[in-house]
Amino acid sequence: MAKKTGKTSKLLVVAASAVIMLVLVAVLAPWISPYDPLAQDILARLKGPSAAHWLGADQFGRDLLSRLIHGLRASLGISAAAVIVALLIGGTLGLVAAYYRGWTER
């Protein structure tokens, strides 16, 4: 068991900061992404990292940083939906199990 010293864990602060930063990037994605994630630039096709494209470009010339930022929105949305569904199902089953005590205690 961990000691209770009243101090906040450094790992907790780092993890919470990372999660908050990722959520902020996902929320602000339309304003902070440098390019349209679906826009194609054939001249930038398969380019490596540069000043114009920090993470490079894919086979269609789409900026990978913009695609990564916008993909974060979808990933966080799907994971939040999964947590909500699990909460609803688990909460409902927990309430039913608490109400009908007999079959869960056997």
HUFENHU-V167817 format. One record per pair of residues at least 24 apart in sequence whose C-alpha atoms are under 7 Angstrom apart, sorted by sequence separation. I is the first residue (numbers start at 1). J is the second residue. If there is no record, write none. Layout:
# HUFENHU-V167817
i:j
I:J
I:J
This chain:
# HUFENHU-V167817
i:j
38:62
37:62
37:63
35:63
37:66
36:66
37:67
35:66
34:66
33:66
33:69
29:69
29:70
26:69
26:70
26:72
26:73
